[in-house]
Amino acid sequence: MRSNDRKILIGKLGKPHGVKGYLYLHYYGDDLSVLDSYESLSLKNSESLSIEKMFTKGDRLIIKFNEFNDRDSVEFLRNKELFILEGDLPALEDGETYLYQLEGMIVKNLENQVLGKVKGTFGTKSNEVLIVESSYESIDDKERLLPYVKPDVVKDVDLVNKIITVEWLESY
């Protein structure tokens, strides 16, 4: 279930680039083309910023907002997080999930042992990783880092019951 009003973190602004109000954007997604469908992004305080221009320079993403025209005026945006509304996300195919949907889900192994709850995720060059913290239902007090690799490690993601089933031994 998606709530159209929920804010989804998509990136963090970096330092200014040049003198005309451009900023580096550390985008947390993996598909830059998704950003083309957005006319504006929001700050945490819900202030909306309309996108004037966006481009890549090497492997870095650079963005300019209509509201700002010089380096000094964007300096306060450095290290600010950017959000979109959940309802603005592109629809997914059956069986696909957004990583933010995994947070708070129970992680069980094939032996039906609870390993913990997903606290967050982070990306590596090869795959995403689930940060699984222990919960009162867990078999132990360990925090685990599980590769989010389907179908090798992640066998099932049940969004309705909020359970992720993984092939992962207790001893890992």
PyMOL commands that set and color helices and strands:
alter all, ss='L'
color gray80, all
select helices_A, chain A and resi 32-37+71-77+86-88+99-102
alter helices_A, ss='H'
color red, helices_A
select strands_A, chain A and resi 7-17+22-27+40-42+48-57+60-65+81-85+106-109+114-123+128-133+144-148+154-158+163-166
alter strands_A, ss='S'
color yellow, strands_A
deselect
rebuild
show_as cartoon
